[in-house]
Amino acid sequence: MLSDTLKSAIQGAYSQFLCGRGHRPRYGQKLMVAAIARTLAGIIQTASGERDSEKTDGEHICVVEAGTGTGKTVSYLLAAIPLAQAREKTLVVSTATVALQEQIIDKDLPEVARHSGLSFEFTLAKGRSRYLCLSKLDQLLSSFSAAGSGLSLGLYEDELPGVAAESVTLYQQMTDSLAAGSWDGDRDNWPDSIETEDWNRVTTDHRQCSGRRCPHVTNCSFFRARENLGKNRVIVANHDLLLADLALGGGAILPPPEETIYVLDEAHHLPDKALDHFSHHSRLGASIGWLDQTNKVLGQMLGEIGDGTELDRCGEQLPAVLASAKQGLELMWPLVEELCVSEDVRENPVRYRFKGGVVPGSMMQMAERLREDFDELESLLSKMLQVVQQMLEDAHAPVPVVDLERWYPQLGSWHGRAEINLLLWANYARADTDGTLPRARWITPLDWGGSTDYEVCSSPILAAKALEQSLWQRCYGAVLTSATLTALGRFDRLRLRAGTPENASYQVVPSPFDFSRASLRVPARAVDAGNADLHTGAVVEILPELLKGSGGALVLFSSRRQMETVSEALPGNWCSRILMQGQKSRRQLLNAHREVIDGGGSSVLFGLASFAEGLDLPGDYCRHVIIAKLPFAVPDDPIEAALAEWIEAKGGNAFLQITVPDAALKLVQACGRLLRAEGDSGTVTLLDRRIVTKRYGQAILDSLPPFTRNIE
């Protein structure tokens, strides 16, 4: 239960914050603070300070849907910080977007610290890939000095192209800036943007990093940042970093889940991001090239760091295993190629999907051979890494440390690729067990320097089980929040996809916005979007009338093709008013849009799904949101197709259970672009008659905010 001391601390911090900021209390915000405080305070601890999982199994999770304007960030910070301090736990705030992450670090946390009376330290957590690897930078510059051009180590055609002269200049500038203390090795703090291929040469991952054994560890940007994490009890991260940490067992980058209270902002993104982390992908052609290159470089490596014992013994076995794995992939190629020219792919040239996740027997046999080869390869490389690690720690090692350091990242890279292939082919070699969730399996043809490569893929169809085991069952406590967690007014979709416990606390808190200031209109001339050509023609005909007058408007489309067709078909005098996604960067488009509105003009943004979420255009910047059609997902995503297939096989209705709730959630997000501040007003117009003619339409309508309805 929430003690009187904690209750007073939270209430006092909230009142002091409102007074300091000159804000009025918001009903929904107070409800959110209370819900989070009640859930976290209700966690029963053992004598050692751990959560008693038997007594609070599931009840340590709080799920709060809170609309725009509620003040979600302040709510969860003011509720969770005092409780985390009282329980001596670390608070990890995780977001889905860089924009929100920066807002929390640069604006929200400083304001809470300044105005609430709470005393706490906070920091931003990033993965290794955001930091410079001094060892790699040193090797690069040494290679340039010795050879005069290019690199002799670790460059595969599918990974990194040749190094241009301007890149060499960039690396020297990095060295000078580090020496002068004007840069800390954080990519985001470099004064200019850095091309991805330039940055990839001088950053690393956990497989290639030798950690505390590295001679540069005392000056390592990443480890300095890691040390700061341990000194702070409030850490701001992102979902990708959190999931990467969980994939490494938890506690590898962030504090262990058992010692952490998580706040997952923009939590509706978590299931999809989790699927990305739990899926497996490997390209046939690129892997064949990698194996071939590794065989060629192997002799050079053993010549420089061979120890005469275990390392050499493993290295001598590698050529045969590399050759066998390469041959296995070459034998797999014609099978994959044949599938990708089948009738199924002619219908969907983007990819070939194995229906039901079932792989042909001949392919399973070859996958088993590849599993064996990559299992042996992974094992040998793992042993070699261990030997090199031991030598790095041995002051009397027979090999110079500089050579070990130079080859360690290469061995780590080889081991990582072997492990990825092992996981993929092991998955293709075994049929899904009866009673378990099937996996989605598919092949994507890719352009590869003018020829074709094939990416073989596998993914769970739901992330629920993985999140349940790695996060919900382990964490001390968790808060999930977003403006869109319900679909059709229920949390069923979230529970299905994210695996949150049924007995968790679920709550929807009201927005402070007056939705009667906005109207939802379905014009009489709107047509059924099921007929694409007829619908596009109707949109072209209706838009000029809808967009009369000054001010800002946003038109959202479900397909780029329709957006471009409508733009081209509109009268010529409209060209100067329309800013279309893809013509410039998102930031440039929004700046241009605001500039026109600030000058008293009229500007219309044309955008796709990414403009339906996260776009903040208050007041005159957006008085009208026009949604061309109900945002049903395009039915070619292999994971969603496999999920629908599984639901149908169980006797369910995938359209009503998956497609409609997903569309309802996306429509709510799109409608959320209109009211961004309490004084905002305007109109949402839907140009898809299905919202009133189809049986599911009423359920979708009822899930929308209570706008004044004008259905003609």
Backbone hydrogen bonds, N-H to C=O, Kabsch-Sander energy under -0.5 kcal/mol:
donor,donor_aa,acceptor,acceptor_aa,energy
3,S,1,M,-0.7
7,K,3,S,-2.8
8,S,4,D,-2.4
9,A,5,T,-2.1
10,I,6,L,-2.7
11,Q,7,K,-2.6
12,G,8,S,-2.7
13,A,9,A,-2.1
14,Y,10,I,-2.4
15,S,11,Q,-2.5
16,Q,12,G,-2.5
17,F,13,A,-2.2
18,L,14,Y,-2.4
19,C,15,S,-2.3
20,G,16,Q,-2.6
21,R,17,F,-2.1
22,G,18,L,-1.0
23,H,18,L,-2.4
30,K,26,R,-2.5
31,L,27,Y,-2.2
32,M,28,G,-2.1
33,V,29,Q,-2.6
34,A,30,K,-2.3
35,A,31,L,-2.5
36,I,32,M,-2.4
37,A,33,V,-2.5
38,R,34,A,-2.7
39,T,35,A,-2.0
40,L,36,I,-2.6
41,A,37,A,-2.4
42,G,38,R,-1.1
43,I,40,L,-1.1
46,T,50,E,-3.0
49,G,46,T,-1.7
52,D,44,I,-3.5
53,S,51,R,-1.2
55,K,52,D,-0.5
56,T,52,D,-2.0
58,G,56,T,-0.9
60,H,56,T,-0.6
61,I,58,G,-1.2
62,C,478,A,-2.6
63,V,505,S,-3.7
64,V,62,C,-0.5
64,V,480,L,-3.0
65,E,507,Q,-2.5
66,A,64,V,-0.6
66,A,482,S,-2.1
67,G,509,V,-0.7
70,T,67,G,-1.9
75,S,71,G,-2.0
76,Y,72,K,-2.7
77,L,73,T,-2.1
78,L,74,V,-2.5
79,A,75,S,-1.7
80,A,76,Y,-2.4
81,I,77,L,-2.2
83,L,79,A,-0.8
84,A,80,A,-2.9
85,Q,81,I,-2.4
86,A,82,P,-2.3
87,R,83,L,-2.2
88,E,84,A,-0.5
88,E,85,Q,-0.7
89,K,84,A,-2.8
90,T,259,E,-2.3
91,L,233,R,-3.2
92,V,90,T,-0.6
92,V,261,I,-2.4
93,V,91,L,-0.6
93,V,235,I,-3.0
94,S,92,V,-0.6
94,S,263,V,-3.2
95,T,237,A,-1.3
101,Q,97,T,-1.9
102,E,98,V,-2.8
103,Q,99,A,-2.0
104,I,100,L,-2.5
105,I,101,Q,-2.0
106,D,102,E,-3.1
107,K,103,Q,-2.2
108,D,103,Q,-2.2
109,L,104,I,-2.9
111,E,107,K,-2.0
112,V,108,D,-2.5
113,A,109,L,-2.8
114,R,110,P,-2.0
115,H,111,E,-2.4
116,S,112,V,-2.2
120,F,118,L,-0.6
123,T,234,V,-1.7
125,A,236,V,-3.2
130,R,127,G,-1.9
131,Y,128,R,-2.4
132,L,185,G,-2.4
133,C,202,V,-3.6
134,L,132,L,-0.7
137,L,133,C,-2.3
138,D,134,L,-2.5
139,Q,135,S,-2.1
140,L,136,K,-2.6
141,L,137,L,-2.3
142,S,138,D,-2.1
143,S,139,Q,-2.4
144,F,140,L,-2.3
145,S,141,L,-2.1
146,A,142,S,-2.3
147,A,143,S,-2.9
148,G,144,F,-2.1
156,Y,154,G,-0.8
159,E,156,Y,-1.9
160,L,156,Y,-1.9
164,A,162,G,-0.6
167,S,164,A,-0.5
168,V,164,A,-1.6
169,T,165,A,-1.9
170,L,166,E,-1.9
171,Y,167,S,-2.4
172,Q,168,V,-1.9
173,Q,169,T,-2.2
174,M,170,L,-2.2
175,T,171,Y,-2.0
176,D,172,Q,-2.3
177,S,173,Q,-2.6
178,L,174,M,-2.5
179,A,175,T,-2.3
180,A,176,D,-2.1
181,G,177,S,-0.8
181,G,178,L,-0.6
182,S,177,S,-1.8
183,W,177,S,-1.0
187,R,130,R,-3.1
187,R,185,G,-0.5
189,N,186,D,-1.7
190,W,187,R,-1.4
199,W,195,E,-2.5
200,N,196,T,-2.7
201,R,197,E,-0.7
202,V,199,W,-1.7
203,T,200,N,-0.6
209,C,205,D,-1.5
213,R,210,S,-1.7
214,C,211,G,-2.0
217,V,214,C,-1.8
219,N,216,H,-1.5
220,C,217,V,-1.1
224,R,220,C,-2.0
225,A,221,S,-2.0
226,R,222,F,-2.3
227,E,223,F,-2.2
228,N,224,R,-1.6
229,L,225,A,-1.5
230,G,226,R,-1.3
231,K,227,E,-0.6
231,K,228,N,-0.9
232,N,228,N,-0.6
232,N,229,L,-1.2
233,R,121,E,-0.5
234,V,121,E,-1.0
235,I,91,L,-3.0
236,V,123,T,-2.7
237,A,93,V,-3.2
237,A,235,I,-0.6
239,H,95,T,-2.6
242,L,238,N,-2.4
243,L,239,H,-2.7
244,A,240,D,-2.3
245,D,241,L,-2.3
246,L,242,L,-2.2
247,A,243,L,-2.4
248,L,244,A,-1.1
249,G,246,L,-1.7
250,G,245,D,-2.8
251,G,255,P,-0.5
259,E,256,P,-1.8
260,T,257,P,-1.9
261,I,90,T,-2.9
262,Y,260,T,-0.6
262,Y,477,G,-2.4
263,V,92,V,-2.7
264,L,262,Y,-0.5
264,L,479,V,-3.7
265,D,94,S,-2.3
265,D,263,V,-0.9
267,A,264,L,-0.6
267,A,481,T,-2.2
269,H,266,E,-2.0
270,L,267,A,-1.2
273,K,269,H,-2.1
274,A,270,L,-2.5
275,L,271,P,-2.1
276,D,272,D,-1.6
277,H,273,K,-1.4
278,F,274,A,-1.7
279,S,275,L,-0.6
279,S,276,D,-0.6
280,H,458,S,-3.2
282,S,456,V,-1.8
284,L,454,Y,-2.7
287,S,283,R,-2.1
288,I,284,L,-2.4
289,G,285,G,-2.3
290,W,286,A,-2.3
291,L,287,S,-2.6
292,D,288,I,-2.1
293,Q,289,G,-2.5
294,T,290,W,-2.7
295,N,291,L,-1.9
296,K,292,D,-1.5
297,V,293,Q,-2.1
298,L,294,T,-1.9
299,G,295,N,-0.6
301,M,297,V,-2.0
302,L,298,L,-2.7
303,G,299,G,-2.1
304,E,300,Q,-1.2
304,E,301,M,-0.7
305,I,301,M,-2.6
306,G,302,L,-1.9
313,R,309,T,-2.6
314,C,310,E,-2.5
315,G,311,L,-2.5
316,E,312,D,-2.5
317,Q,313,R,-0.8
317,Q,314,C,-0.8
318,L,314,C,-0.9
321,V,317,Q,-1.4
322,L,318,L,-3.2
323,A,319,P,-2.3
324,S,320,A,-2.2
325,A,321,V,-2.6
326,K,322,L,-2.2
327,Q,323,A,-2.4
328,G,324,S,-2.4
329,L,325,A,-2.1
330,E,326,K,-2.2
331,L,327,Q,-2.1
332,M,328,G,-1.6
333,W,329,L,-1.5
335,L,331,L,-0.6
336,V,332,M,-2.2
337,E,333,W,-2.9
338,E,334,P,-2.2
339,L,335,L,-1.9
340,C,336,V,-1.9
341,V,338,E,-1.2
342,S,339,L,-1.3
346,R,342,S,-1.5
347,E,343,E,-1.6
348,N,344,D,-1.3
351,R,348,N,-1.3
352,Y,443,I,-2.9
354,F,441,R,-2.5
355,K,353,R,-0.8
357,G,354,F,-2.4
358,V,355,K,-1.6
359,V,357,G,-0.5
364,M,360,P,-2.2
365,Q,361,G,-2.1
366,M,362,S,-1.7
367,A,363,M,-2.5
368,E,364,M,-2.0
369,R,365,Q,-1.7
370,L,366,M,-2.3
371,R,367,A,-2.6
372,E,368,E,-2.2
373,D,369,R,-2.3
374,F,370,L,-3.0
375,D,371,R,-2.1
376,E,372,E,-2.1
377,L,373,D,-2.5
378,E,374,F,-2.8
379,S,375,D,-2.1
380,L,376,E,-2.4
381,L,377,L,-2.4
382,S,378,E,-2.2
383,K,379,S,-2.0
384,M,380,L,-2.2
385,L,381,L,-2.3
386,Q,382,S,-2.0
387,V,383,K,-2.1
388,V,384,M,-2.4
389,Q,385,L,-2.6
390,Q,386,Q,-2.3
391,M,387,V,-2.4
392,L,388,V,-2.3
393,E,389,Q,-1.2
394,D,390,Q,-0.7
394,D,391,M,-0.7
395,A,393,E,-0.7
397,A,394,D,-1.6
403,D,400,P,-0.6
404,L,400,P,-1.9
405,E,401,V,-3.0
406,R,402,V,-1.4
407,W,403,D,-1.7
408,Y,404,L,-2.1
411,L,407,W,-2.5
412,G,408,Y,-2.6
413,S,409,P,-2.4
414,W,410,Q,-2.6
415,H,411,L,-2.8
416,G,412,G,-2.4
417,R,413,S,-2.2
418,A,414,W,-2.4
419,E,415,H,-2.4
420,I,416,G,-2.3
421,N,417,R,-2.1
422,L,418,A,-2.3
423,L,419,E,-2.5
424,L,420,I,-2.2
425,W,421,N,-2.7
426,A,422,L,-2.2
427,N,423,L,-1.5
428,Y,424,L,-1.7
429,A,425,W,-1.4
430,R,426,A,-0.5
436,T,433,T,-1.9
440,A,459,S,-3.1
442,W,457,C,-1.6
443,I,352,Y,-3.0
444,T,455,E,-2.6
446,L,453,D,-3.2
448,W,451,S,-3.5
451,S,448,W,-1.3
453,D,446,L,-2.9
455,E,444,T,-2.7
456,V,282,S,-2.9
456,V,454,Y,-0.6
457,C,442,W,-2.9
458,S,280,H,-2.2
459,S,440,A,-2.3
461,I,438,P,-0.8
463,A,497,R,-0.7
467,L,463,A,-2.6
468,E,464,A,-2.5
469,Q,465,K,-2.4
470,S,466,A,-2.5
471,L,467,L,-2.2
472,W,467,L,-2.0
473,Q,468,E,-2.5
475,C,471,L,-2.9
476,Y,257,P,-1.7
476,Y,260,T,-1.4
477,G,260,T,-1.3
478,A,60,H,-2.0
479,V,262,Y,-2.6
480,L,62,C,-2.9
481,T,264,L,-2.4
482,S,64,V,-1.1
487,A,490,R,-2.6
490,R,487,A,-1.4
495,R,491,F,-2.3
496,L,492,D,-2.4
497,R,493,R,-2.2
498,A,494,L,-3.3
499,G,494,L,-0.6
499,G,495,R,-1.3
504,A,501,P,-1.3
505,S,61,I,-2.6
506,Y,504,A,-0.6
507,Q,63,V,-2.2
509,V,65,E,-2.6
509,V,507,Q,-0.5
515,F,513,F,-1.0
517,R,514,D,-1.8
518,A,515,F,-1.6
519,S,682,G,-1.8
520,L,708,T,-2.8
521,R,519,S,-0.6
521,R,684,V,-3.3
522,V,710,N,-2.0
526,A,523,P,-1.5
527,V,687,L,-0.5
531,N,528,D,-1.4
532,A,530,G,-0.9
535,H,531,N,-2.6
536,T,532,A,-2.6
537,G,533,D,-2.1
538,A,534,L,-1.9
539,V,535,H,-2.3
540,V,536,T,-2.2
541,E,537,G,-1.8
542,I,538,A,-2.3
543,L,539,V,-2.5
545,E,542,I,-0.8
546,L,542,I,-1.7
547,L,543,L,-2.2
548,K,545,E,-1.0
551,G,601,G,-1.4
552,G,620,D,-2.2
553,A,603,S,-1.8
554,L,624,H,-2.6
555,V,605,L,-3.3
556,L,554,L,-0.5
556,L,626,I,-3.1
557,F,607,G,-2.8
563,M,559,S,-2.0
564,E,560,R,-2.7
565,T,561,R,-2.3
566,V,562,Q,-2.8
567,S,563,M,-2.2
568,E,564,E,-2.2
569,A,565,T,-1.7
570,L,566,V,-1.3
574,W,571,P,-2.2
575,C,572,G,-1.4
577,R,574,W,-1.5
578,I,574,W,-1.2
579,L,604,V,-2.9
580,M,578,I,-0.5
581,Q,606,F,-2.7
582,G,584,K,-0.8
583,Q,580,M,-2.2
589,L,585,S,-2.5
590,L,586,R,-2.4
591,N,587,R,-2.5
592,A,588,Q,-2.3
593,H,589,L,-2.5
594,R,590,L,-2.6
595,E,591,N,-2.2
596,V,592,A,-1.9
597,I,593,H,-2.1
598,D,594,R,-3.0
599,G,595,E,-1.2
600,G,597,I,-2.1
601,G,596,V,-2.5
603,S,551,G,-1.4
604,V,577,R,-2.9
605,L,553,A,-2.7
606,F,579,L,-2.5
607,G,555,V,-2.6
607,G,605,L,-0.5
611,F,608,L,-1.7
612,A,609,A,-1.6
613,E,610,S,-0.6
616,D,614,G,-0.5
617,L,615,L,-0.7
621,Y,618,P,-1.7
622,C,619,G,-1.7
623,R,552,G,-2.8
624,H,552,G,-0.8
625,V,683,T,-2.6
626,I,554,L,-3.1
626,I,624,H,-0.5
627,I,625,V,-0.5
627,I,685,T,-3.1
628,A,556,L,-2.6
628,A,626,I,-0.6
632,F,630,L,-2.5
636,D,634,V,-1.6
637,D,634,V,-1.0
641,A,637,D,-2.6
642,A,638,P,-1.9
643,L,639,I,-2.3
644,A,640,E,-2.5
645,E,641,A,-2.1
646,W,642,A,-2.1
647,I,643,L,-2.3
648,E,644,A,-2.5
649,A,645,E,-2.2
650,K,646,W,-1.2
651,G,648,E,-1.7
652,G,647,I,-2.7
654,A,652,G,-0.6
657,Q,653,N,-2.7
658,I,654,A,-2.5
659,T,654,A,-1.8
660,V,655,F,-3.0
662,D,658,I,-2.2
663,A,659,T,-2.3
664,A,660,V,-2.6
665,L,661,P,-2.3
666,K,662,D,-2.2
667,L,663,A,-2.4
668,V,664,A,-2.1
669,Q,665,L,-2.0
670,A,666,K,-2.3
671,C,667,L,-2.7
672,G,668,V,-1.6
673,R,670,A,-1.6
674,L,671,C,-1.8
675,L,671,C,-0.5
676,R,674,L,-0.8
680,D,677,A,-2.0
682,G,517,R,-1.3
683,T,623,R,-2.0
684,V,519,S,-3.1
685,T,625,V,-2.8
685,T,683,T,-0.5
686,L,521,R,-2.7
687,L,627,I,-2.7
687,L,685,T,-0.6
689,R,527,V,-1.9
691,I,688,D,-1.5
692,V,689,R,-2.0
693,T,689,R,-1.3
694,K,690,R,-1.9
697,G,694,K,-1.1
698,Q,694,K,-0.5
698,Q,695,R,-0.5
700,I,696,Y,-1.7
701,L,697,G,-2.7
702,D,698,Q,-2.6
703,S,699,A,-0.8
703,S,700,I,-0.8
704,L,700,I,-0.5
704,L,701,L,-1.4
707,F,705,P,-2.8
708,T,515,F,-0.6
708,T,518,A,-2.4
710,N,520,L,-3.2
712,E,522,V,-2.2
712,E,710,N,-0.8
